[in-house]
Amino acid sequence: MNRAHDTRSFGWHPQPPTSRGFADAIRHPVVSFCYLSLSLYLSFSSSIFCVYVLHLYRFQTEESRTHPITQAIPENSASIEVTTKNCGKLHVHVQGDIENLEKKAVFLTIHDIGNNHSSFQDFVDHPCMSEIKQRSVFIHVDVPGQHDNADDLPNDFNYPTIQQIGEDLAQVLDHLKINIVVGFGEGAGANILVRFALAHPSRILGLVLIHLIATGVGMMEYFKDRFLNWKLSSVGMDQSAEQYLVYHKFGAEHLEMVDNKETLISEYTEKLKKQINPRNLKKYVQSYMNRKDISSMIANNLKNVDILLVTGSKAAYATEVEKEYQKMGKEKTSILKINDVADLMQEAPEKLAQSLLLFVKGLGFLTSITLPGVERQRTFSGGDHKMLGAVGRRRTLSMEEYDLPRPRRTSLTANK
């Protein structure tokens, strides 16, 4: 037999390998050694890779904790997160170019219960605000758990008090390297901004406060809010809970008189259902219900802060706002009351924009902007609105004065 063609002499079988053939082959010392070496190599490589991935994940997690804002802020707007001491991660929305603050007014906005940043964002996007928006930066902060489509807050999350929320706002400004702002708040948000001003007076240039209630919770408000809390916790955002929030926002009496009642209600309730988490809203309401009276602290400690109180004659809290004005020093405080409206940003945006500009001009900003109907005078009144107080008495700066170096207190950016 020709050995060159005798495959049996090499133990070779030209048939496809079988499991038995593999078992026989693995018993060979050389094959067994190679197989074991390959297995150990692959196992070791996999372990090294897993350790590397785990290390990389832990490194990135630590980085995110240390530097919660890592992305660059776009010129026009951005939604970012800032980690704070008491509130955890706050969702912050910036409108405007934060990298170029020279000669710009910087506003810090805080929303009311039943709302989030979008209430102020929509107002700033209104055509009547275009000139102001172009020359300003707006920093909108969502109170914990109130951002769009928020998940339920963890059970072990200690919801901050109204006082703690106000104090934590300084950390937002620190992260954005903003030194001083004009506070712009509504309802519970107005109360929060007052507490921020009391805790950090050097960081507030002025306050525009819509429907500020600085006193504690009255008996009627207490029972109404207790009922709302029960509804939000037991059945979520049902019809009665929605009705309470609608009346809180628009005023019960006013709703019966407006022509577009159904439109106002449907738009607001639709937003509530789609955007606001009812369980988280309950926690914000509870925090606001547990507020302490700070009205005397405003009169005593914010004497040098320019304040504009704003209300509508049909608003649920118009009387309380007027009472608050009577307690405050008139040299630095003004009040704007707009007739026949309750929700000022939605029902009277033009008049609110005019008054906002007049107020900020008195602080020395946006002096070159002119909106129709804005005049510098102590009192201006017409058939639909009236402003009394200090706004008209403050002298606005000329453009030459405006270009002079400003004192440190009015420096917009913090030292880096």
C-alpha positions in Angstrom: 0.0 0.0 0.0 1.3 3.5 -0.8 1.9 5.2 2.6 1.6 8.7 1.0 -2.1 8.0 0.5 -2.7 5.9 3.6 -4.4 8.4 5.9 -4.8 5.8 8.6 -1.0 5.9 9.4 -1.6 9.5 10.7 -4.7 8.7 12.7 -6.6 11.0 10.3 -10.2 10.4 9.3 -11.5 12.6 6.5 -15.1 12.5 7.9 -16.5 15.6 9.7 -15.5 15.8 13.4 -17.8 14.3 16.0 -18.2 15.0 19.7 -16.4 11.7 20.3 -13.6 12.7 18.1 -13.2 15.9 20.0 -13.2 14.0 23.3 -10.5 11.7 22.0 -8.4 14.6 20.7 -8.6 16.6 23.9 -7.0 13.7 25.7 -3.8 14.2 23.7 -1.3 16.0 26.1 -0.4 18.7 23.6 -3.9 19.5 22.5 -5.1 19.4 26.1 -2.4 21.9 27.1 -3.2 24.3 24.2 -6.9 24.1 25.0 -6.4 24.9 28.7 -4.0 27.8 27.9 -6.5 29.3 25.5 -9.4 29.0 28.1 -7.3 30.6 30.8 -6.3 33.5 28.5 -9.9 34.2 27.4 -11.1 34.0 31.0 -8.3 36.4 32.2 -9.0 38.8 29.3 -12.7 38.9 30.1 -12.0 39.6 33.8 -9.7 42.5 32.9 -12.3 43.9 30.5 -15.0 43.8 33.2 -12.8 45.4 35.8 -12.0 48.2 33.3 -15.6 48.8 32.5 -16.6 48.9 36.2 -13.7 51.3 36.9 -14.7 53.6 34.0 -18.4 53.6 35.2 -17.4 54.4 38.8 -15.1 57.2 37.5 -17.8 58.8 35.4 -20.3 58.5 38.3 -17.9 60.3 40.6 -17.3 63.0 38.0 -21.0 63.6 37.5 -21.5 64.0 41.3 -18.6 66.4 41.5 -19.5 68.3 38.3 -23.2 68.0 37.7 -23.1 70.4 34.7 -20.7 69.0 32.2 -22.3 70.1 28.9 -21.7 73.5 27.4 -24.7 75.9 27.6 -26.0 76.8 24.2 -26.4 80.4 23.2 -30.2 80.6 23.3 -31.5 78.0 25.8 -30.5 74.9 27.7 -31.9 72.5 30.2 -29.4 71.4 32.8 -29.2 69.9 36.3 -27.5 71.3 39.3 -27.0 69.3 42.5 -27.8 71.2 45.7 -27.5 70.5 49.4 -31.2 70.2 50.4 -33.0 69.9 47.1 -30.9 67.3 45.4 -30.8 67.8 41.6 -32.6 70.9 40.5 -33.7 71.2 36.9 -32.6 74.6 35.5 -33.6 76.1 32.2 -31.6 79.0 30.8 -33.0 81.4 28.2 -30.3 83.6 26.7 -26.6 83.7 26.2 -25.1 83.1 29.6 -21.6 83.5 28.3 -22.1 87.1 27.4 -23.7 89.0 30.3 -22.3 92.5 29.8 -25.1 95.1 30.1 -27.7 92.3 30.3 -30.3 91.9 33.1 -30.3 88.4 34.7 -33.6 87.2 36.0 -34.1 84.2 38.4 -37.6 82.8 38.1 -39.5 80.4 40.5 -42.9 79.1 39.7 -46.1 78.6 41.7 -47.8 75.3 42.8 -49.4 73.6 39.9 -46.9 75.0 37.5 -43.3 74.6 36.5 -40.7 76.6 34.5 -42.9 76.6 31.4 -45.2 79.3 32.9 -42.3 81.8 32.9 -40.8 80.5 29.7 -44.1 81.0 27.8 -44.3 84.6 29.1 -40.7 85.3 28.1 -41.4 83.9 24.6 -44.5 86.2 24.2 -43.9 88.8 21.4 -44.3 91.7 23.9 -41.2 90.4 25.7 -39.0 90.1 22.6 -36.9 93.3 23.2 -36.4 92.4 26.9 -35.6 88.8 26.0 -33.0 89.9 23.5 -31.0 91.8 26.1 -31.5 89.6 29.1 -30.8 86.1 30.5 -33.6 84.2 32.3 -32.7 81.4 34.7 -35.9 79.3 35.3 -35.7 76.8 38.2 -38.1 73.9 38.7 -38.9 73.2 42.3 -38.0 69.5 43.2 -40.1 67.0 41.4 -42.1 69.6 39.4 -40.3 69.4 36.0 -42.0 68.0 32.9 -42.9 64.3 33.1 -41.1 63.8 36.4 -40.9 60.3 38.0 -42.2 59.9 41.5 -39.6 61.1 44.0 -38.0 58.3 46.0 -39.7 57.3 49.3 -36.6 58.2 51.3 -36.3 61.7 49.7 -36.8 64.3 52.4 -38.7 67.1 50.5 -37.1 70.4 51.4 -38.9 73.2 53.2 -39.7 76.4 51.4 -36.9 78.0 53.4 -34.4 75.3 52.2 -35.4 75.7 48.6 -34.8 79.5 48.9 -31.4 79.0 50.4 -30.3 76.4 47.8 -30.8 78.8 44.9 -27.5 80.4 45.7 -25.8 77.1 44.7 -27.5 77.4 41.3 -26.1 80.8 40.8 -22.7 79.7 42.0 -22.6 76.9 39.5 -23.6 79.2 36.7 -21.0 81.8 38.0 -23.8 84.4 38.4 -23.3 86.9 41.2 -26.5 88.9 41.3 -30.0 88.6 39.8 -33.4 90.2 39.7 -35.8 87.7 41.3 -39.1 87.1 39.5 -41.5 84.7 41.2 -45.2 83.8 41.4 -47.2 82.6 44.4 -45.2 80.0 46.3 -42.3 80.9 44.0 -42.5 84.5 45.1 -42.3 83.4 48.8 -39.2 81.3 47.9 -37.5 84.2 46.3 -38.1 86.4 49.3 -36.4 83.8 51.5 -33.5 83.6 49.1 -33.2 87.4 49.3 -33.3 87.3 53.2 -30.6 84.5 53.2 -28.4 86.1 50.5 -29.2 89.9 50.3 -26.0 90.7 48.4 -27.1 88.6 45.5 -30.5 90.3 44.8 -30.7 93.4 42.8 -34.5 93.6 42.9 -37.6 91.4 43.3 -40.7 91.2 41.1 -43.3 89.2 43.1 -46.6 88.1 41.7 -49.2 87.3 44.3 -46.8 87.2 47.2 -48.3 85.8 50.5 -45.6 86.4 53.2 -47.8 85.5 56.1 -48.4 82.0 57.4 -51.3 79.8 56.3 -54.8 81.1 57.2 -57.6 78.8 58.3 -59.5 78.7 55.0 -56.3 78.2 53.0 -55.3 75.4 55.5 -58.4 73.4 55.0 -58.4 73.9 51.2 -54.8 72.8 50.9 -55.5 69.8 53.3 -58.3 68.7 50.9 -56.0 69.1 47.9 -53.3 67.0 49.5 -55.8 64.3 50.3 -57.0 64.2 46.7 -53.5 64.2 45.3 -52.3 61.4 47.5 -55.4 59.2 47.3 -56.7 59.5 43.8 -54.1 61.6 42.0 -55.0 64.5 39.7 -58.8 64.0 39.8 -61.5 66.6 38.9 -61.7 68.2 42.3 -58.0 68.6 42.7 -57.8 70.2 39.2 -60.7 72.5 40.2 -58.8 73.7 43.3 -55.7 74.4 41.3 -57.7 76.2 38.6 -59.3 78.5 41.3 -55.9 79.0 42.9 -54.5 80.2 39.5 -57.4 82.1 38.1 -59.7 82.9 41.0 -63.2 81.5 41.3 -65.0 84.8 40.9 -63.0 85.8 37.8 -63.6 82.5 36.0 -67.3 83.1 36.0 -66.9 86.4 34.2 -64.4 85.8 31.5 -65.5 85.0 28.0 -62.8 82.3 27.3 -63.4 80.4 30.6 -63.6 77.0 29.0 -60.4 77.6 27.0 -58.4 78.8 30.0 -59.5 75.8 32.1 -59.0 73.2 29.4 -55.5 74.4 28.5 -54.4 74.5 32.1 -55.9 71.2 33.2 -54.4 69.5 30.1 -51.0 70.8 31.1 -51.5 69.5 34.6 -52.4 66.0 33.4 -49.5 65.8 30.9 -46.7 67.5 32.7 -47.1 67.6 36.5 -46.6 64.5 38.7 -49.5 64.7 41.2 -47.6 62.9 44.0 -44.7 65.3 43.7 -47.0 68.2 43.5 -48.5 67.1 46.8 -45.1 67.5 48.4 -44.6 71.0 47.0 -48.1 72.0 48.3 -47.3 70.5 51.8 -44.0 72.4 51.9 -45.8 75.7 51.0 -48.5 74.9 53.6 -45.9 74.6 56.3 -44.4 78.0 55.7 -43.6 80.5 58.5 -44.7 84.1 58.6 -41.9 86.3 57.1 -43.7 89.5 56.6 -42.0 91.3 59.5 -38.6 90.1 58.2 -39.3 91.7 54.8 -40.0 95.1 56.4 -37.0 94.9 58.6 -34.3 93.2 56.6 -35.1 94.1 52.9 -35.3 97.8 53.3 -32.7 98.4 50.7 -34.0 95.9 48.1 -36.2 97.3 45.3 -39.5 95.3 45.3 -42.4 95.3 42.9 -45.6 93.6 44.1 -47.9 92.5 41.3 -51.5 91.3 41.5 -54.7 91.2 39.4 -58.0 92.7 40.8 -59.7 89.3 40.2 -57.0 87.2 41.6 -57.8 85.0 44.6 -55.0 86.7 46.7 -55.4 90.3 45.6 -56.5 91.5 49.0 -53.6 89.8 50.8 -51.1 91.3 48.3 -52.4 94.8 49.1 -52.2 94.2 52.8 -48.6 93.1 52.4 -47.8 96.3 50.5 -49.1 98.3 53.5 -46.6 96.6 55.8 -43.6 97.3 53.6 -41.4 100.4 53.3 -42.7 102.6 50.5 -39.4 104.1 49.6 -38.2 100.9 47.8 -41.5 99.0 47.3 -44.1 99.5 44.6 -47.4 97.7 43.8 -49.0 97.1 40.4 -52.6 96.1 40.3 -54.2 95.2 36.9 -58.0 95.3 36.7 -60.2 92.5 35.5 -57.5 89.8 35.4 -56.3 87.0 37.7 -53.5 85.2 35.9 -51.3 88.1 34.8 -48.7 86.3 32.7 -51.4 84.7 30.6 -54.2 87.4 30.6 -52.2 90.6 30.6 -48.6 89.9 29.4 -48.2 93.3 27.7 -49.0 95.3 30.8 -46.7 93.0 32.9 -43.9 93.4 30.4 -44.2 97.2 30.5 -44.1 97.3 34.3 -41.2 94.8 34.4 -39.2 97.0 32.0 -39.9 100.2 34.0 -38.8 98.4 37.2 -35.6 97.1 35.7 -34.8 100.5 34.1 -35.0 101.9 37.6 -32.2 99.4 38.6 -30.0 100.7 35.8 -30.5 98.0 33.2 -32.2 97.9 29.7 -32.3 101.7 29.7 -32.1 101.8 25.9 -35.3 99.7 25.4 -38.6 101.4 24.9 -41.9 99.5 24.8 -45.2 101.2 23.9 -46.9 102.8 26.9 -43.9 102.8 29.2 -43.4 106.2 30.8 -41.3 107.2 33.8 -43.6 108.6 36.4 -44.5 107.9 39.9 -48.0 106.8 39.3 -49.5 105.7 36.1 -53.1 104.6 35.8 -55.6 104.0 33.2 -58.8 102.1 32.8 -57.1 98.8 33.4 -54.0 99.1 35.6 -52.4 101.2 38.2 -48.9 101.3 39.8 -48.1 103.1 43.0 -44.8 103.4 44.9 -41.2 103.7 44.4 -40.7 102.7 40.7 -41.3 106.1 39.2 -39.2 107.8 41.9 -36.0 105.9 41.1 -33.8 107.8 38.6 -32.8 105.7 35.6 -29.3 106.0 34.3 -28.2 107.8 31.2 -26.3 105.8 28.6 -23.1 107.6 29.6 -23.6 106.6 33.2 -24.6 103.1 32.2 -21.2 102.7 30.5 -19.3 103.6 33.6 -17.8 100.8 35.8 -20.5 99.5 38.1 -19.9 98.9 41.9 -19.1 95.3 42.9 -22.6 94.7 44.2 -24.1 95.0 40.8 -21.5 92.8 39.1 -23.4 90.1 37.3 -20.7 87.5 37.2 -19.0 85.9 40.3 -15.3 85.9 40.7 -13.9 82.7 39.1 
